Amino acid sequence: MKKTRVIILFGGRSAEHEVSLLSARNIVNALDRERFEPVLVGIDKLGHWRRESERTLEAAKGDPRLLALNANAPAVTFEQGLSLPERLDVAMGTDDVVFPALHGTYGEDGTVQGMLELAGVAYVGAGVLGSAVGMDKDVAKRLLREAGLPVVDFQIVTAAAFRADPRAAVARVGELGYPLFVKPANAGSSVGVSRVKEPGALEAAVREALRFDRKVLLERAVDAREIECAVLGNDDPKASVPSEIVVSHKDGWYSYDAKYVDPNGASWSCPAQIPPNVAAHVQDLSIATFRALELTGMARVDFFLDRKTHTLYVNEVNTIPGFTAGSMYPKMWEASGLPLRDLVTQLIELAIERRDARRALSTNVSPA
């Protein structure tokens, strides 16, 4: 049987570059080699696409910031539709499947997805619209609120407004109360996120978040349990059993160090120790969120469960969730009876399903 080539795309220009390499390593190790032939393509921090080897992904253990792409590897082009400036010894063909293990901007935000659409290549995960919307916490929360789904109160500060008058830009933040969280609107893995306890620390936190994006989300802090749920599918998405994050890191919240650096920074309860009716509500809200944001393939939906009122709030979605050894998206599916190898296979099959559906539509378009 001819193997399907699966191009694992990782690295990227975002602040989550190193985490992406860890995800790619786990995906490659889980790939069914009897059905799929892996091809590794890394994007360095300058945006150069390069053919990589599995040795790159095994080069460092532990702290992901020790990982780096091979600067001397050959660069990448496409077989048709698009090309990148340098030559490649292996081209991307329209019968291949791309598995983006890219996190954050220039990978999870619809940019790469648009390029792959133009090239006619199947790819894992959400399309252009869903990726772009899912990445932008401001737009996603507004759409969820419009759809009647619960979100925590928030405000937005733009780089232009803050640059013109920092004090005026954050003048209304007091309505949210303290503590509050300050987040880049288009970033993930807690990069650039701060927990602000008092007004005097607010401007510095906004300035830090603006290092990573031109729009900042300021959100009321909720004394809540952090619940996650994994969604898988295209037209008929399914939700996994939910899990819970229990943070023990000194930061007191699910920071970058708690996630990726401190091995004891957080623990998980999977399935989450919540009543069956709450778990079912999490699953229903996860699928409703997936559909409201026009997602396909996969997503992890994160929730806050208020400790006092027991209200569930949709926090955010992650359209290319982590696939590291400690990432919860694959762990939740494993707890739901779907091991990592089968999960990766299903994601590839869903990508092919979407590509075939797009091709069928194109044959129905009559020339003008």
PAVO-108632 format. One record per residue: residue number from 1; residue in one letter; x negated, y, z negated of N, C-alpha, C in turn. Coordinates in steps of 0.02 Angstrom, whole numbers, plus 50000, padded with zeros to 5 digits. Example, Ala and Ser with C-alpha at 12.3 -4.5 7.8 and 13.67 -1.06 7.14 Angstrom:
! PAVO-108632
NODE     k   r     n_x     n_y     n_z    ca_x    ca_y    ca_z     c_x     c_y     c_z
NODE     1   A   49340   49716   49610   49385   49775   49610   49340   49835   49610
NODE     2   S   49358   49888   49646   49316   49947   49643   49355   50002   49606
! end
This chain:
! PAVO-108632
NODE     k   r     n_x     n_y     n_z    ca_x    ca_y    ca_z     c_x     c_y     c_z
NODE     1   M   49958   49941   50000   50000   50000   50000   49956   50062   50000
NODE     2   K   49973   50108   50045   49934   50170   50048   49948   50212   49986
NODE     3   K   49895   50237   49957   49901   50277   49897   49919   50349   49915
NODE     4   T   49958   50380   49873   49973   50451   49879   49918   50491   49845
NODE     5   R   49891   50539   49882   49840   50581   49852   49873   50633   49807
NODE     6   V   49849   50637   49745   49874   50686   49697   49818   50734   49681
NODE     7   I   49828   50796   49699   49777   50848   49688   49790   50881   49621
NODE     8   I   49748   50867   49573   49754   50897   49506   49722   50966   49509
NODE     9   L   49762   51017   49499   49740   51086   49505   49734   51116   49435
NODE    10   F   49675   51140   49417   49665   51161   49347   49616   51219   49343
NODE    11   G   49609   51246   49283   49565   51304   49273   49606   51367   49277
NODE    12   G   49588   51409   49326   49626   51469   49339   49597   51532   49307
NODE    13   R   49628   51588   49324   49603   51653   49303   49636   51678   49239
NODE    14   S   49677   51638   49207   49712   51661   49148   49670   51651   49085
NODE    15   A   49696   51679   49031   49662   51670   48966   49668   51599   48941
NODE    16   E   49707   51557   48973   49717   51488   48953   49676   51440   48996
NODE    17   H   49624   51465   49026   49582   51426   49072   49557   51361   49039
NODE    18   E   49530   51367   48979   49499   51309   48948   49551   51257   48928
NODE    19   V   49609   51280   48905   49663   51233   48887   49685   51194   48949
NODE    20   S   49685   51228   49007   49703   51195   49069   49657   51137   49085
NODE    21   L   49593   51145   49072   49546   51091   49084   49560   51030   49040
NODE    22   L   49580   51043   48978   49597   50988   48933   49660   50952   48958
NODE    23   S   49709   50990   48982   49770   50960   49010   49753   50917   49070
NODE    24   A   49711   50943   49114   49693   50907   49175   49659   50841   49157
NODE    25   R   49616   50842   49107   49581   50781   49087   49631   50727   49066
NODE    26   N   49682   50746   49029   49731   50697   49006   49774   50671   49064
NODE    27   I   49792   50715   49111   49831   50694   49169   49792   50645   49212
NODE    28   V   49730   50660   49224   49688   50617   49265   49681   50548   49233
NODE    29   N   49671   50547   49168   49663   50483   49133   49728   50442   49134
NODE    30   A   49785   50476   49139   49850   50441   49138   49874   50420   49207
NODE    31   L   49841   50443   49260   49865   50431   49328   49863   50356   49344
NODE    32   D   49916   50331   49375   49919   50261   49397   49875   50254   49459
NODE    33   R   49816   50226   49450   49768   50222   49505   49788   50171   49559
NODE    34   E   49836   50129   49544   49860   50082   49596   49905   50117   49646
NODE    35   R   49937   50171   49626   49982   50207   49670   49954   50274   49693
NODE    36   F   49910   50305   49653   49889   50373   49667   49813   50379   49668
NODE    37   E   49790   50420   49714   49718   50435   49720   49707   50507   49696
NODE    38   P   49671   50516   49641   49661   50584   49616   49609   50623   49655
NODE    39   V   49623   50686   49666   49576   50734   49694   49575   50793   49647
NODE    40   L   49518   50811   49621   49513   50864   49571   49492   50930   49603
NODE    41   V   49532   50981   49592   49517   51048   49618   49521   51096   49560
NODE    42   G   49465   51129   49546   49463   51178   49492   49461   51249   49519
NODE    43   I   49493   51294   49484   49490   51365   49500   49449   51399   49445
NODE    44   D   49393   51430   49464   49353   51461   49412   49382   51528   49391
NODE    45   K   49351   51561   49343   49379   51622   49315   49376   51682   49363
NODE    46   L   49340   51674   49418   49339   51726   49470   49389   51712   49525
NODE    47   G   49424   51655   49520   49475   51639   49569   49451   51595   49626
NODE    48   H   49390   51570   49623   49364   51526   49676   49389   51454   49665
NODE    49   W   49416   51424   49718   49439   51355   49716   49382   51309   49734
NODE    50   R   49371   51257   49693   49314   51214   49704   49332   51141   49690
NODE    51   R   49303   51097   49731   49311   51025   49720   49271   51007   49658
NODE    52   E   49302   50970   49613   49268   50952   49551   49267   50876   49543
NODE    53   S   49228   50853   49496   49226   50781   49481   49254   50770   49411
NODE    54   E   49268   50708   49396   49294   50692   49329   49242   50706   49275
NODE    55   R   49179   50708   49294   49127   50724   49244   49137   50794   49216
NODE    56   T   49163   50840   49256   49175   50908   49233   49223   50907   49173
NODE    57   L   49275   50867   49179   49326   50866   49127   49303   50828   49064
NODE    58   E   49252   50788   49071   49227   50751   49014   49166   50785   48982
NODE    59   A   49150   50845   49007   49087   50876   48988   49086   50900   48916
NODE    60   A   49144   50915   48888   49144   50940   48819   49201   50909   48780
NODE    61   K   49191   50901   48717   49243   50875   48673   49258   50928   48621
NODE    62   G   49317   50924   48593   49333   50970   48538   49355   51038   48563
NODE    63   D   49318   51090   48545   49337   51159   48561   49341   51168   48636
NODE    64   P   49399   51185   48663   49405   51191   48736   49364   51248   48765
NODE    65   R   49343   51295   48723   49304   51351   48749   49234   51331   48770
NODE    66   L   49214   51269   48755   49149   51244   48777   49151   51218   48849
NODE    67   L   49211   51211   48878   49217   51185   48945   49206   51239   48997
NODE    68   A   49178   51220   49053   49168   51267   49108   49169   51229   49174
NODE    69   L   49192   51262   49227   49192   51230   49293   49123   51233   49325
NODE    70   N   49112   51188   49371   49049   51183   49408   49045   51237   49461
NODE    71   A   49003   51286   49452   48998   51343   49498   48969   51323   49565
NODE    72   N   48938   51265   49570   48905   51245   49633   48947   51195   49673
NODE    73   A   49007   51179   49650   49048   51131   49686   49075   51161   49751
NODE    74   P   49091   51119   49802   49117   51145   49865   49185   51178   49857
NODE    75   A   49199   51228   49897   49261   51265   49893   49316   51231   49934
NODE    76   V   49378   51257   49927   49438   51223   49952   49472   51262   50008
NODE    77   T   49499   51226   50057   49544   51256   50106   49606   51212   50111
NODE    78   F   49657   51235   50149   49716   51195   50162   49714   51167   50232
NODE    79   E   49746   51110   50241   49748   51078   50307   49786   51120   50357
NODE    80   Q   49840   51152   50335   49878   51196   50379   49916   51247   50338
NODE    81   G   49940   51298   50371   49982   51348   50337   49942   51402   50304
NODE    82   L   49894   51384   50261   49853   51433   50226   49781   51409   50225
NODE    83   S   49736   51455   50217   49667   51436   50208   49634   51484   50160
NODE    84   L   49585   51459   50126   49544   51501   50082   49477   51511   50115
NODE    85   P   49441   51563   50096   49385   51585   50137   49328   51537   50147
NODE    86   E   49317   51490   50100   49260   51446   50106   49283   51376   50128
NODE    87   R   49237   51337   50153   49253   51270   50179   49262   51220   50123
NODE    88   L   49300   51167   50138   49312   51113   50090   49300   51046   50124
NODE    89   D   49272   50999   50086   49262   50933   50115   49325   50890   50112
NODE    90   V   49376   50910   50072   49439   50875   50070   49495   50926   50075
NODE    91   A   49534   50924   50129   49588   50973   50138   49652   50948   50106
NODE    92   M   49696   50995   50089   49762   50978   50062   49810   50967   50119
NODE    93   G   49838   50907   50124   49884   50891   50178   49956   50895   50154
NODE    94   T   50003   50897   50200   50073   50904   50182   50104   50839   50155
NODE    95   D   50068   50784   50156   50092   50723   50124   50062   50713   50054
NODE    96   D   50019   50759   50034   49990   50756   49967   50038   50787   49917
NODE    97   V   50024   50774   49853   50061   50805   49798   50011   50843   49755
NODE    98   V   50027   50905   49741   49986   50945   49696   50016   50943   49626
NODE    99   F   49974   50928   49578   49995   50929   49508   49960   50988   49474
NODE   100   P   49994   51046   49469   49962   51103   49437   49958   51092   49361
NODE   101   A   49897   51092   49336   49887   51091   49264   49864   51160   49242
NODE   102   L   49891   51211   49276   49872   51280   49264   49920   51310   49213
NODE   103   H   49892   51344   49164   49933   51376   49113   49924   51452   49117
NODE   104   G   49978   51488   49110   49973   51561   49108   49976   51593   49176
NODE   105   T   49953   51655   49179   49956   51694   49240   49913   51664   49295
NODE   106   Y   49932   51678   49357   49897   51652   49417   49898   51575   49419
NODE   107   G   49952   51546   49397   49956   51474   49399   50024   51448   49377
NODE   108   E   50051   51479   49325   50116   51458   49298   50170   51508   49314
NODE   109   D   50152   51563   49347   50197   51620   49355   50228   51626   49424
NODE   110   G   50222   51575   49465   50251   51577   49532   50203   51594   49587
NODE   111   T   50144   51618   49570   50096   51637   49622   50070   51577   49661
NODE   112   V   50045   51527   49625   50021   51466   49658   50080   51429   49690
NODE   113   Q   50137   51429   49657   50195   51394   49684   50216   51424   49752
NODE   114   G   50214   51490   49758   50230   51521   49822   50182   51501   49876
NODE   115   M   50119   51497   49860   50068   51476   49909   50080   51404   49931
NODE   116   L   50096   51360   49883   50108   51291   49900   50172   51283   49941
NODE   117   E   50223   51324   49928   50284   51323   49969   50267   51341   50041
NODE   118   L   50227   51393   50050   50209   51414   50118   50168   51360   50154
NODE   119   A   50129   51323   50116   50088   51271   50145   50128   51207   50157
NODE   120   G   50189   51203   50131   50230   51144   50140   50208   51085   50099
NODE   121   V   50174   51097   50043   50146   51044   50002   50192   51030   49943
NODE   122   A   50203   50967   49927   50242   50948   49867   50201   50966   49805
NODE   123   Y   50236   50990   49754   50200   51007   49693   50245   50994   49633
NODE   124   V   50213   50977   49578   50248   50961   49516   50271   51025   49481
NODE   125   G   50332   51024   49455   50355   51079   49414   50402   51126   49448
NODE   126   A   50417   51182   49415   50466   51230   49438   50443   51265   49502
NODE   127   G   50493   51290   49539   50478   51327   49600   50458   51398   49585
NODE   128   V   50458   51440   49637   50434   51509   49631   50476   51548   49581
NODE   129   L   50542   51548   49590   50585   51587   49547   50582   51564   49474
NODE   130   G   50591   51499   49464   50591   51473   49395   50525   51484   49361
NODE   131   S   50470   51477   49398   50404   51488   49368   50395   51561   49347
NODE   132   A   50414   51607   49392   50405   51678   49377   50449   51699   49318
NODE   133   V   50512   51677   49318   50557   51695   49264   50535   51664   49198
NODE   134   G   50516   51600   49200   50496   51566   49139   50434   51597   49108
NODE   135   M   50391   51625   49150   50329   51655   49125   50341   51722   49091
NODE   136   D   50390   51759   49115   50403   51826   49089   50452   51822   49031
NODE   137   K   50427   51827   48970   50469   51819   48911   50525   51871   48908
NODE   138   D   50513   51931   48932   50564   51983   48932   50621   51964   48979
NODE   139   V   50605   51949   49042   50657   51932   49091   50693   51868   49070
NODE   140   A   50656   51818   49047   50687   51755   49026   50737   51767   48970
NODE   141   K   50718   51806   48920   50763   51818   48864   50825   51857   48885
NODE   142   R   50817   51904   48932   50875   51941   48956   50923   51895   48993
NODE   143   L   50896   51849   49034   50939   51802   49070   50973   51753   49023
NODE   144   L   50937   51731   48972   50967   51685   48923   51022   51720   48884
NODE   145   R   51010   51782   48866   51061   51820   48830   51123   51830   48874
NODE   146   E   51112   51844   48938   51167   51852   48985   51207   51787   48991
NODE   147   A   51173   51730   48986   51205   51665   48992   51239   51643   48927
NODE   148   G   51234   51685   48875   51266   51669   48812   51225   51624   48767
NODE   149   L   51160   51617   48781   51117   51576   48740   51082   51619   48687
NODE   150   P   51072   51594   48627   51047   51635   48572   50972   51649   48576
NODE   151   V   50953   51713   48571   50883   51734   48568   50875   51783   48511
NODE   152   V   50814   51787   48484   50799   51833   48429   50796   51904   48456
NODE   153   D   50815   51953   48415   50812   52024   48435   50741   52043   48455
NODE   154   F   50735   52081   48508   50669   52100   48533   50672   52168   48567
NODE   155   Q   50613   52197   48577   50605   52258   48615   50543   52251   48658
NODE   156   I   50537   52296   48708   50482   52293   48756   50444   52360   48754
NODE   157   V   50378   52355   48757   50335   52413   48765   50292   52403   48827
NODE   158   T   50292   52450   48873   50252   52445   48933   50184   52480   48923
NODE   159   A   50136   52459   48964   50070   52490   48960   50073   52564   48976
NODE   160   A   50114   52584   49025   50118   52654   49044   50146   52696   48986
NODE   161   A   50200   52672   48954   50229   52710   48898   50181   52714   48840
NODE   162   F   50146   52660   48826   50100   52660   48769   50040   52706   48783
NODE   163   R   50017   52705   48844   49961   52748   48862   49980   52822   48857
NODE   164   A   50041   52838   48876   50063   52908   48875   50073   52933   48804
NODE   165   D   50102   52891   48760   50116   52913   48691   50126   52851   48648
NODE   166   P   50073   52824   48618   50080   52763   48579   50133   52766   48525
NODE   167   R   50136   52822   48489   50184   52827   48435   50256   52826   48460
NODE   168   A   50268   52862   48514   50336   52863   48542   50355   52796   48571
NODE   169   A   50306   52761   48599   50320   52696   48631   50345   52644   48582
NODE   170   V   50324   52649   48520   50344   52600   48469   50392   52630   48418
NODE   171   A   50421   52688   48434   50461   52724   48385   50522   52684   48362
NODE   172   R   50552   52645   48407   50614   52609   48390   50601   52541   48359
NODE   173   V   50539   52524   48351   50523   52457   48327   50547   52445   48256
NODE   174   G   50552   52498   48218   50576   52491   48150   50645   52460   48144
NODE   175   E   50684   52463   48199   50750   52432   48199   50746   52356   48192
NODE   176   L   50690   52328   48214   50681   52256   48210   50663   52233   48140
NODE   177   G   50631   52278   48102   50608   52261   48035   50540   52227   48037
NODE   178   Y   50511   52219   47978   50446   52186   47970   50453   52127   47923
NODE   179   P   50412   52075   47935   50361   52068   47988   50392   52057   48057
NODE   180   L   50350   52068   48108   50371   52054   48176   50311   52027   48215
NODE   181   F   50327   51998   48273   50274   51970   48315   50266   52014   48377
NODE   182   V   50204   52023   48397   50187   52062   48457   50154   52013   48505
NODE   183   K   50183   52008   48566   50160   51958   48614   50153   51989   48683
NODE   184   P   50101   51970   48721   50102   51986   48792   50163   51953   48824
NODE   185   A   50198   51989   48867   50259   51961   48897   50243   51904   48944
NODE   186   N   50184   51905   48974   50165   51854   49023   50100   51821   49001
NODE   187   A   50105   51778   48953   50046   51739   48930   50073   51682   48888
NODE   188   G   50028   51638   48868   50048   51580   48828   49993   51558   48782
NODE   189   S   50004   51501   48749   49955   51473   48703   49936   51521   48647
NODE   190   S   49981   51567   48631   49972   51616   48576   49914   51663   48590
NODE   191   V   49892   51668   48652   49838   51714   48670   49865   51786   48664
NODE   192   G   49830   51828   48628   49849   51898   48621   49908   51910   48574
NODE   193   V   49930   51860   48536   49988   51866   48492   49965   51885   48422
NODE   194   S   50002   51932   48391   49987   51953   48323   50050   51952   48281
NODE   195   R   50042   51938   48218   50097   51944   48169   50085   52008   48130
NODE   196   V   50130   52055   48135   50122   52121   48105   50166   52126   48044
NODE   197   K   50136   52142   47987   50172   52145   47924   50194   52215   47905
NODE   198   E   50161   52267   47933   50177   52335   47913   50165   52382   47972
NODE   199   P   50198   52441   47971   50193   52487   48027   50122   52508   48045
NODE   200   G   50079   52514   47995   50011   52538   48008   49971   52492   48053
NODE   201   A   49989   52429   48059   49952   52382   48100   49982   52373   48169
NODE   202   L   50038   52408   48183   50075   52394   48244   50038   52417   48307
NODE   203   E   50013   52477   48307   49981   52503   48368   49921   52461   48388
NODE   204   A   49882   52439   48340   49824   52397   48356   49846   52330   48386
NODE   205   A   49901   52303   48361   49926   52239   48387   49951   52247   48458
NODE   206   V   49986   52303   48472   50010   52315   48540   49951   52325   48587
NODE   207   R   49902   52361   48564   49842   52372   48606   49807   52306   48622
NODE   208   E   49804   52261   48574   49774   52195   48586   49814   52156   48636
NODE   209   A   49880   52156   48630   49923   52119   48677   49917   52147   48747
NODE   210   L   49908   52213   48753   49902   52244   48819   49837   52227   48854
NODE   211   R   49791   52195   48819   49730   52170   48852   49747   52113   48899
NODE   212   F   49805   52081   48889   49823   52021   48927   49882   52031   48974
NODE   213   D   49918   52086   48967   49976   52098   49010   49993   52172   49008
NODE   214   R   50033   52194   49055   50054   52264   49058   50122   52275   49024
NODE   215   K   50148   52224   48993   50212   52228   48958   50207   52185   48896
NODE   216   V   50231   52213   48840   50224   52180   48775   50292   52170   48744
NODE   217   L   50303   52111   48717   50365   52094   48683   50354   52102   48608
NODE   218   L   50399   52139   48576   50399   52146   48504   50462   52112   48478
NODE   219   E   50454   52064   48434   50509   52020   48416   50515   52013   48341
NODE   220   R   50576   52017   48317   50589   52009   48245   50564   51941   48222
NODE   221   A   50527   51939   48168   50504   51876   48140   50562   51842   48104
NODE   222   V   50567   51777   48113   50620   51738   48082   50588   51686   48037
NODE   223   D   50613   51681   47976   50590   51628   47931   50622   51564   47956
NODE   224   A   50585   51527   47996   50616   51473   48033   50570   51413   48039
NODE   225   R   50601   51356   48050   50564   51297   48072   50556   51301   48147
NODE   226   E   50499   51276   48172   50486   51279   48244   50501   51211   48275
NODE   227   I   50551   51211   48319   50575   51150   48350   50560   51153   48425
NODE   228   E   50541   51097   48454   50527   51094   48526   50567   51037   48557
NODE   229   C   50580   51044   48622   50614   50991   48658   50588   50990   48729
NODE   230   A   50577   50931   48756   50551   50922   48824   50609   50907   48872
NODE   231   V   50606   50938   48931   50657   50926   48982   50622   50899   49045
NODE   232   L   50655   50852   49078   50626   50819   49137   50682   50808   49188
NODE   233   G   50670   50828   49251   50718   50814   49303   50725   50872   49352
NODE   234   N   50766   50860   49403   50782   50912   49452   50855   50932   49444
NODE   235   D   50899   50901   49483   50970   50918   49480   51005   50890   49418
NODE   236   D   50978   50837   49390   51009   50804   49332   50958   50798   49275
NODE   237   P   50939   50854   49244   50886   50853   49194   50906   50816   49131
NODE   238   K   50856   50786   49099   50867   50751   49036   50823   50784   48982
NODE   239   A   50845   50780   48921   50808   50808   48864   50781   50752   48820
NODE   240   S   50721   50762   48795   50690   50713   48750   50717   50721   48680
NODE   241   V   50693   50678   48636   50705   50690   48565   50666   50753   48545
NODE   242   P   50694   50795   48502   50657   50854   48480   50600   50836   48432
NODE   243   S   50553   50882   48428   50499   50875   48379   50495   50940   48338
NODE   244   E   50457   50937   48284   50448   50997   48242   50374   51009   48232
NODE   245   I   50354   51072   48234   50285   51092   48220   50281   51114   48147
NODE   246   V   50234   51087   48109   50223   51108   48041   50153   51138   48037
NODE   247   V   50150   51203   48026   50086   51240   48028   50055   51241   47959
NODE   248   S   49990   51222   47956   49954   51225   47893   49891   51268   47899
NODE   249   H   49881   51299   47957   49822   51341   47968   49826   51404   47925
NODE   250   K   49768   51432   47911   49765   51492   47868   49802   51551   47898
NODE   251   D   49811   51553   47965   49847   51609   47995   49920   51610   47973
NODE   252   G   49947   51553   47954   50016   51550   47931   50067   51546   47986
NODE   253   W   50044   51542   48048   50090   51534   48105   50053   51496   48160
NODE   254   Y   50087   51479   48213   50060   51434   48265   50015   51473   48313
NODE   255   S   49957   51493   48288   49909   51533   48326   49868   51490   48373
NODE   256   Y   49826   51522   48414   49782   51485   48460   49737   51437   48421
NODE   257   D   49707   51461   48367   49662   51418   48328   49700   51360   48297
NODE   258   A   49762   51373   48274   49802   51319   48245   49818   51266   48297
NODE   259   K   49827   51288   48360   49846   51242   48414   49787   51201   48439
NODE   260   Y   49730   51235   48450   49677   51203   48490   49610   51195   48456
NODE   261   V   49596   51233   48404   49529   51233   48375   49526   51196   48309
NODE   262   D   49570   51214   48263   49570   51182   48197   49606   51114   48201
NODE   263   P   49571   51059   48192   49604   50994   48199   49658   50982   48146
NODE   264   N   49655   51022   48092   49706   51016   48039   49752   51076   48037
NODE   265   G   49753   51115   48091   49791   51177   48091   49866   51167   48094
NODE   266   A   49887   51111   48121   49959   51098   48127   49971   51023   48131
NODE   267   S   50029   51004   48111   50050   50934   48118   50119   50934   48149
NODE   268   W   50139   50876   48172   50203   50870   48207   50244   50814   48178
NODE   269   S   50308   50826   48177   50355   50774   48159   50396   50758   48221
NODE   270   C   50386   50699   48246   50419   50680   48309   50447   50609   48302
NODE   271   P   50512   50601   48301   50564   50653   48309   50566   50701   48249
NODE   272   A   50594   50761   48261   50602   50810   48208   50650   50783   48155
NODE   273   Q   50635   50799   48093   50678   50777   48037   50736   50827   48029
NODE   274   I   50783   50823   48074   50841   50866   48074   50904   50822   48082
NODE   275   P   50962   50846   48059   51023   50805   48066   51038   50789   48139
NODE   276   P   51070   50733   48152   51085   50713   48221   51124   50766   48260
NODE   277   N   51170   50801   48227   51209   50851   48264   51165   50910   48284
NODE   278   V   51115   50927   48242   51069   50981   48260   51024   50959   48317
NODE   279   A   51000   50897   48314   50958   50871   48368   50996   50872   48434
NODE   280   A   51059   50853   48433   51100   50853   48494   51110   50924   48520
NODE   281   H   51117   50971   48473   51126   51042   48493   51061   51067   48526
NODE   282   V   51004   51048   48498   50939   51066   48528   50935   51040   48600
NODE   283   Q   50954   50978   48610   50951   50948   48676   50999   50983   48725
NODE   284   D   51059   50999   48701   51107   51034   48744   51082   51103   48763
NODE   285   L   51055   51140   48714   51029   51206   48728   50968   51203   48774
NODE   286   S   50928   51150   48768   50869   51142   48810   50890   51135   48883
NODE   287   I   50939   51092   48896   50963   51082   48965   50997   51145   48991
NODE   288   A   51035   51179   48948   51067   51241   48969   51015   51294   48986
NODE   289   T   50961   51298   48947   50907   51345   48961   50872   51327   49027
NODE   290   F   50858   51264   49037   50826   51239   49098   50867   51261   49159
NODE   291   R   50932   51254   49155   50975   51271   49212   50982   51347   49219
NODE   292   A   50988   51383   49164   50997   51455   49167   50938   51490   49199
NODE   293   L   50878   51462   49190   50817   51493   49217   50796   51462   49283
NODE   294   E   50840   51420   49313   50827   51391   49379   50762   51349   49380
NODE   295   L   50754   51307   49329   50694   51266   49323   50703   51198   49356
NODE   296   T   50648   51167   49375   50647   51099   49403   50585   51064   49379
NODE   297   G   50587   50998   49383   50529   50958   49365   50521   50949   49291
NODE   298   M   50494   50999   49258   50480   50992   49187   50481   51060   49153
NODE   299   A   50493   51058   49089   50486   51118   49047   50488   51096   48974
NODE   300   R   50454   51133   48933   50461   51126   48861   50499   51187   48837
NODE   301   V   50552   51176   48798   50592   51231   48771   50578   51235   48696
NODE   302   D   50559   51294   48674   50541   51305   48604   50596   51343   48568
NODE   303   F   50610   51323   48506   50664   51352   48467   50640   51374   48398
NODE   304   F   50677   51422   48370   50673   51438   48299   50737   51412   48267
NODE   305   L   50731   51376   48212   50788   51354   48172   50785   51391   48106
NODE   306   D   50827   51443   48100   50827   51486   48041   50839   51445   47978
NODE   307   R   50793   51453   47930   50797   51413   47869   50858   51431   47826
NODE   308   K   50881   51493   47830   50937   51515   47788   51004   51504   47822
NODE   309   T   51010   51527   47884   51075   51523   47918   51083   51460   47959
NODE   310   H   51027   51424   47971   51026   51364   48013   51045   51379   48086
NODE   311   T   51037   51443   48105   51050   51463   48174   50991   51441   48218
NODE   312   L   51007   51416   48277   50955   51399   48326   50946   51457   48375
NODE   313   Y   50884   51477   48387   50868   51528   48436   50821   51498   48489
NODE   314   V   50833   51512   48552   50785   51493   48603   50727   51542   48599
NODE   315   N   50667   51517   48587   50609   51561   48583   50580   51574   48652
NODE   316   E   50559   51521   48687   50531   51529   48754   50529   51462   48789
NODE   317   V   50515   51464   48854   50505   51403   48892   50434   51401   48918
NODE   318   N   50411   51342   48930   50345   51333   48959   50354   51287   49019
NODE   319   T   50346   51314   49079   50360   51276   49140   50303   51230   49160
NODE   320   I   50243   51243   49135   50188   51194   49142   50162   51183   49071
NODE   321   P   50198   51142   49033   50178   51132   48963   50111   51097   48959
NODE   322   G   50080   51104   48901   50016   51072   48891   50019   50997   48898
NODE   323   F   49966   50969   48926   49958   50896   48931   49895   50874   48896
NODE   324   T   49872   50913   48848   49813   50893   48810   49830   50834   48765
NODE   325   A   49779   50806   48734   49790   50748   48691   49837   50765   48633
NODE   326   G   49840   50829   48614   49883   50849   48558   49947   50883   48579
NODE   327   S   49960   50888   48644   50018   50925   48668   50082   50887   48656
NODE   328   M   50135   50925   48640   50197   50893   48620   50241   50871   48678
NODE   329   Y   50234   50902   48737   50278   50881   48792   50270   50805   48805
NODE   330   P   50211   50780   48818   50205   50707   48828   50221   50667   48765
NODE   331   K   50205   50695   48706   50219   50658   48644   50294   50649   48634
NODE   332   M   50334   50700   48650   50406   50695   48642   50435   50643   48689
NODE   333   W   50409   50640   48750   50434   50589   48796   50412   50519   48775
NODE   334   E   50352   50514   48747   50330   50449   48722   50376   50425   48666
NODE   335   A   50395   50473   48621   50441   50455   48567   50511   50439   48593
NODE   336   S   50526   50462   48655   50591   50448   48686   50589   50384   48728
NODE   337   G   50532   50350   48728   50526   50287   48765   50494   50293   48832
NODE   338   L   50463   50350   48848   50431   50360   48912   50357   50374   48901
NODE   339   P   50313   50324   48910   50242   50335   48899   50211   50381   48950
NODE   340   L   50152   50407   48935   50121   50459   48975   50112   50438   49048
NODE   341   R   50089   50377   49060   50079   50356   49130   50145   50358   49169
NODE   342   D   50198   50335   49139   50263   50336   49173   50289   50407   49181
NODE   343   L   50275   50449   49131   50295   50520   49136   50261   50554   49195
NODE   344   V   50196   50544   49201   50159   50575   49256   50186   50549   49323
NODE   345   T   50200   50484   49326   50227   50455   49388   50295   50486   49405
NODE   346   Q   50339   50494   49355   50404   50524   49368   50397   50596   49392
NODE   347   L   50351   50633   49364   50342   50702   49384   50320   50706   49457
NODE   348   I   50276   50661   49477   50254   50659   49547   50313   50641   49593
NODE   349   E   50353   50593   49572   50411   50573   49612   50462   50629   49617
NODE   350   L   50471   50668   49564   50517   50725   49566   50491   50778   49614
NODE   351   A   50425   50787   49617   50396   50835   49664   50409   50813   49736
NODE   352   I   50402   50749   49750   50415   50723   49817   50489   50730   49834
NODE   353   E   50532   50718   49785   50604   50725   49796   50621   50797   49817
NODE   354   R   50593   50846   49782   50606   50916   49800   50578   50934   49869
NODE   355   R   50519   50909   49883   50489   50923   49949   50533   50894   50004
NODE   356   D   50557   50832   49996   50599   50801   50047   50665   50838   50055
NODE   357   A   50692   50864   49999   50754   50902   50004   50743   50967   50042
NODE   358   R   50686   51000   50032   50671   51062   50069   50662   51047   50143
NODE   359   R   50629   50991   50158   50619   50973   50229   50686   50958   50262
NODE   360   A   50731   50925   50226   50797   50910   50254   50835   50974   50269
NODE   361   L   50829   51024   50226   50862   51088   50238   50834   51122   50300
NODE   362   S   50768   51118   50309   50737   51153   50365   50759   51124   50432
NODE   363   T   50777   51059   50433   50800   51029   50496   50871   51050   50514
NODE   364   N   50906   51079   50464   50975   51101   50477   50979   51174   50499
NODE   365   V   50921   51208   50501   50920   51278   50522   50918   51282   50597
NODE   366   S   50969   51311   50628   50971   51317   50700   50932   51379   50723
NODE   367   P   50897   51374   50780   50861   51433   50804   50910   51488   50824
NODE   368   A   50889   51550   50816   50932   51607   50833   50945   51610   50908
! end
